[in-house]
């Protein structure tokens, strides 16, 4: 099986998706999860602690996904777009809680 040859831009983009896209995805997960746990009645510090612990696993999974995805554009779309959507949803939910 011949080795795939990728341009420098492809490699930089995939590494960027792994680092920055996974960070954005984890940020969105944290915002949405804390707001959802607060809405469920959990105390703020307990919700924050739980989400902080889960955030390590979410970041690891998102980082690995950036390198497993068949296309770089798909990795950016899922990680960046999903992170942005979760961040907005978390912001909206926190505003709705008052």
C-alpha positions, -999 to 999 in steps of 0.1 A, spaced: 0 0 0 16 33 -11 20 60 15 -3 91 11 15 123 3 0 154 19 9 191 14 22 212 42 -11 231 43 -30 198 48 -8 188 78 -9 223 94 -47 224 90 -52 190 105 -29 198 135 -48 231 139 -81 213 139 -67 189 165 -55 216 188 -78 246 183 -109 228 170 -108 203 199 -104 232 223 -134 251 208 -154 219 209 -145 213 245 -153 249 254 -187 245 239 -193 212 257 -183 229 289 -206 259 284 -236 237 275 -230 211 301 -226 235 330 -258 254 319 -277 221 316 -266 208 350 -275 241 366 -309 239 349 -312 204 364 -307 217 399 -270 209 405 -250 234 425 -226 256 404 -193 243 418 -204 207 416 -214 212 380 -182 230 372 -161 202 388 -179 175 369 -177 192 336 -140 200 342 -132 163 347 -153 153 317 -136 180 296 -103 162 296 -120 131 280 -139 153 256 -108 171 245 -89 138 240 -117 124 219 -121 155 198 -83 157 193 -82 121 181 -112 127 159 -93 155 141 -68 129 129 -92 101 123 -116 121 101 -113 113 64 -113 149 54 -99 180 71 -129 200 62 -151 176 80 -129 178 111 -131 216 111 -169 215 105 -176 190 133 -152 205 158 -155 242 150 -191 242 141 -202 219 169 -182 239 194 -197 271 182 -232 257 183 -228 243 218 -213 276 230 -243 295 217 -267 269 231 -250 271 265 -251 309 264 -288 309 255 -296 284 283 -277 303 309 -295 335 299 -329 317 301 -320 306 337 -317 341 347 
